Amino acid sequence: MLYLIGLGLGDATDITVKGLQAVRGCSRVYLEAYTSILTVGKETLEEYYGKELILADRDLVEQGSDEILKDASVTDVAFLVVGDPFGATTHSDLVLRAVHTGIPYRVIHNASVMNAVGCCGLQLYNFGETVSLVFWTETWRPESFYDKISKNRSAGLHTLCLLDIKVKEQTVENMMRGKKIYEPPRFMTVQQAANQLIQIIQRRRDQGEELGMTENTVCVGVARLGADDQMIRTATLCQLVSCDLGAPLHSLVITGRLHPMEVDMLRVNAEPDALQHLSMIDSSTYTS
């Protein structure tokens, strides 16, 4: 049996009772180590779970899945994922590979950023398509995420922006030379994400385009969601450029149309004057 087990968002104790029982009954336990991180390290998890963990990087999961699935038809193997197992398409691929080789699987769910982000005060059913913001380089500056945010806002919907994670990445030079030398991990901050969005807004304004959002659009930055020291900040996009939320992981929410109760909830964690640019569409709807 292949078990895909969600670990939740905070620390070792966020695993469910059902998940922990499954982990302790498995002969091999893999820890997916590239789509997200917990606030504690591998050793802390091993101590709490009472099992040795095998780190599974992107190469192993996407290219060496046969190793993970080896003997899973006759013994129990666990694949641990921060958040919920289906928060990344890679894990759907692992399930399909198991199905195609006749290996039974079971999923044990847990909290993920996709539902826990509701703690910022915005109602989950008012969210549109989730987008990913990637680190720009000197030669690669995609803007498709801005267009998706604009489309959500035109429908009155909020947007959850998942911010880039670079783990075990190689430079083009080392990749071309076949050198297994990796860059230090990098995690995009809310400040960096806001800065990239503002650059897009300014460029499109200069080109005379109709804007889907502005520097005064109300946003929410969240950091270390689910941890004891999680941070939530409601601010304009411009304010978030100078808003330090500390250690990773960070996520960013761009608001759409707002119900008065959402506005009241946003006010709980708001920077000074963050909501002053809100305008009332009707008696029960605000927008920025």
Sequence and secondary structure as in RCSB ss.txt:
>XXXX:A:sequence
MLYLIGLGLGDATDITVKGLQAVRGCSRVYLEAYTSILTVGKETLEEYYGKELILADRDLVEQGSDEILKDASVT
DVAFLVVGDPFGATTHSDLVLRAVHTGIPYRVIHNASVMNAVGCCGLQLYNFGETVSLVFWTETWRPESFYDKIS
KNRSAGLHTLCLLDIKVKEQTVENMMRGKKIYEPPRFMTVQQAANQLIQIIQRRRDQGEELGMTENTVCVGVARL
GADDQMIRTATLCQLVSCDLGAPLHSLVITGRLHPMEVDMLRVNAEPDALQHLSMIDSSTYTS
>XXXX:A:secstr
 EEEEE BSSSGGGS HHHHHHHHT SEEEEE SS   SS HHHHHHHHTS  EEE HHHHHH HHHHHTTTTTS
 EEEEESB GGGSHHHHHHHHHHHHTT  EEEE    HHHHGGGGS  GGGB   EEE    SS    HHHHHHH
HHHHTT BEEEEE EE S   HHHHHTT       EE  HHHHHHHHHHHHHHHHHTT   S  TT EEEEEEST
TSTT EEEEEEHHHHTT    SS EEEEE  SB HHHHHHHHHTB TTTTTT EEEETTEEE 
